[in-house]
Amino acid sequence: MSQDKLEFLERSREFWNPKKTQDWQDMGVDLVIDRREGYYLFDMDGLRLIDVHLNGGTYNLGHRHPELVEVLKVGAERFDMGNHHFPALARTALAEALAACAPSPDMKFTAYGSGGGEAIDIAIKTARHATQRRKIVSIFNAYHGHTGLAVKTGDERFSKIFLSEDREGEFVQVPFNDLAAMEEALRGNDAAAVIIETIPATYGFPMPEEGYLPAVKSLCDKYGALFIADEVQTGLMRTGELWGITKYGVEPDILVTGKGISGGMYPIACVQIRERCGGWLRQDGFAHMSTMGGAELGCVVAMKVLEIVQRPEVRAMVRFNSDFLRAGLDLIKSAYADFFAGIRQHGVIMGLEFDHPEGAKPVMKHLYANGVWAIFSTLDPRVLQFKPGLLLTQADAEDLLRRVEIAVDLARDEVKGKRRRAA
Amino acid sequence: MSGRINNLVDISQSPAALRGRADIVLENAKWASHVFQRFDREATMRVVDAVARTAHDGAARYAELAVEESGFGVVAHKRIKNEMTAMPLVDYYRDDDYVNPRISENLKIVEIPRPAGVVFALTPSTNPISTLNYKIVLAMMTRNAIVISPHPAVRHCCVEAANSLAAAATAAGAPASSIQVLAEPSIPLVNEFMRSPKTSVILATGGSAMVRAAYASSNPAIGVGPGNAPVFVDSSADFEKAAARIVESKSFDNSVLCTNESVLITVPEADSRLRRALGSRGGHLCSDEETGLLRRFLFHASGFNVEAIGRDASWIANQAGIRVPRSAKILIAPIARIGVEEDLSREKLCPVLAYHVAKNRTQAISQSRAVLRLAGAGHTAAVHASDEQTAFDFARAVESYRVVVNAPCSQGAAGFGTNLAPTFTVGTGYFGRSSVGDNIGPQHLVHWTKLAYNSDRSEKFGDFRGVAARFDGPLPQAPEDGVPGRTRNDSPPGGGIAQSGIDREELRRIIAEELRAVLKG
């Protein structure tokens, strides 16, 4: 490590976040991201990494995608964040564009947050207003963000420390893929909404069983709750379809998109709301306010993101990438079958499972040392989140597989020991 | 569902947007070519035959659409060209193998075909569908992906035709995106495609400016410039046959093939008989006054009058103010001089033939050289003669890489009616500032990796007949876990690991080998 980097990390500990800074050093990842371009990150000491973390799809289209940089630059000649009190050109234009490609037919309204957490809060408040109920059902180990309401829907790991966990029994959690538990939670006809990530990311992308999501939607309809699809990580073509939920045949009542919709260039998150669920927008439009929510520059970027991801070529690229990477990963998996235990996949959303309670951590470390940045699943560290970009090139996809094989080999030896296993 | 994007901030014409557009199309093509290279010959030919069949079936329809959209050419002739570039083109190359390795026991060399990858193909307005068919067939035969950039004047019919071939290709198993077409080809956009490092080779057929731009792009290019074919009718020729062939060629699709005869050169002893023969075949011999009218109509200060391209003889005569019989198929304009001072000695993509009588054979040859010096170097020339020494002397002298003998030149130089390779891209070679002097064929879209053994007799050459060629075929479809019918979640229940009896190192070796094969495609 360079002297510069050592000194920088010291300042990071001192002024930014001592524990987080140190944790990464302890995990063997001394990454300080400096330059970034396409799907490459460059550490401040020059190491190049292929990014398959993408901050949960924030960098779906790559870092500093040239068309997004251009639209932001040109947009800044005319717009700034705007004044959230007033009807605004860019906010309305993006809302129209989102309505035109919404997963449900009458999903007309869009409310804006400045980030995913705020958007989730808006979604929950919207559902509570529409149903006049308070209870929110989510999935064990779910993660929907860190703001006031969002944090309560998730694992207590992020709420207890701030004394912010739910103590009123308003936030109920049930196991994923467990319809009986879901029905139990809804049976009282007192739930405002079920909020669910189409494929729970931070939990390591466990895949919904066939029929699970449509059945949850039916239960919502039966017991008068709304279905909130958290598409922050599964939307924007990552499944090969604009919204992942569409692939499962569900028309949600509310949809939240964040991360990728910003292009990684200007913070924005959107809540799409079916007409019949958006009562508060008619009753009291000032009820939720956000100075930076739906900043017009963010809207300008988001419209370009929406336009790019819907190009037919992007769909084809996702198909090529998912098929090619899967074929390669399958082979690596069979070569290291005693360690590389499973692959969860839908499009370019992938979770790689390793046979060790924290198996994804050494894989992450060795990938890092071999020029790939992928992160373990916080809430299931057996699983590595493997999230290649929509536009990954054939050459980079091939290089990625080469590096994964090297890293899995090293991680396997570290976890299982170098000696040859008895036949 | 596709969203309607309200462009509050329009960057569509910015360099970033144009480059982005080129990049994504070409990267798709790169993916397609990568997968295509896993195909064996049988799978490849299935695609080729399907594309050719579809091109054949669409020949008449697209002939009509092309004439309608461009306003020139002859539907019946375009149909023939469209058909020729479908199944007969495939049959011409059917026995050539661009997929399997070639083994030469004598040379102790094995050659492995390596497709170019991504072919960026520009197609002209004059022969839009036939050139498109031809380039796509060549690309498919050689397992290349191709991106067609049609001439804007005919883009609608080209986009439709290319999409129909693309659909046929994928239905026959070709990777998606093997055939793509630019719906909105603008000069700045086309330049981005040509300049992109993702373009493997540019196949440029069209005007000089575009061909030069292809060469200036920094990418490998095979460009073909304009023609301006001199046709020499020697005193040893059979005048009746020569006249018939010249009229047939000049009137074929109203002379839009760049291989059409431009200037007829003959000698005094043949002159009167040749004029009579031409006249009886539908050639209208213009008077001096008529020639003057034609010259003024066809050539403006800025160059050839594009309005006249591919129009028939009556239309041109009428526009020029000349009265001709309805039977006139071509207009013959006698000229006294050849060179910069005589516009009619330039290329004319219409059924107007300049006619010049040289003093003798030697001068005829030097005048023919002058025609090609003016324009069309490296492209095409023709000779009608029974004396082979004359034919040889002519061919040796003119700066052209193909000299058609005793045949209609439009068709003959393009390989129809001669045994030249059928083509819609005529390599103009070094004379014409191009990289290839042959009729372009599939062989130009493949290079070969050569495994060259030690030539010493004591070193044995390997037996490659039994070596696996490793054609893995299309990529298997990845699962979409949880989607009905698309699930393949193979996570072991509870994260347990299946025990295998095979030694791990052995297993790893076998799989690493397979992995390498997959990665290499």
Interface residues (C-beta under 8 A of the other chain):
Chain A: H65 P66 E67 V69 E70 V71 V74 G75 R78 F79 L89 A90 A93 E96 A97 L98 A100 C101 A102 I199 M207 P208 E209 E210 G211 Y212 L213 T239 G240 L242 K247 Y248 G249 V300 M303 K304 L306 E307 I308 Q310 R311 E313 V314 A316 M317 R319 F320 S322 D323 F324 L325 R326 A327 G328 L331 I332 S334 A335 Y336 A337 D338 F339 A341 G342 I343 R344 Q345 H346 G347 E353 D355 R382 L391 T393 Q394 A395 E398 L401 R402 E405 R420 R421 A423
Chain B: M1 S2 G3 R4 I5 N6 N7 L8 V9 I11 S14 A16 A17 R19 G20 I24 V25 E27 N28 K30 W31 A32 H34 V35 P175 A176 S177 L475 P476 Q477 A478 P479 E480 D481 G482 V483 P484 T487 N489 D490 S491 P492 G495 G496 I497 A498 S500 G501 I502 D503 R504 E505 L507 R508 I511 A512 E514 L515 V518 L519
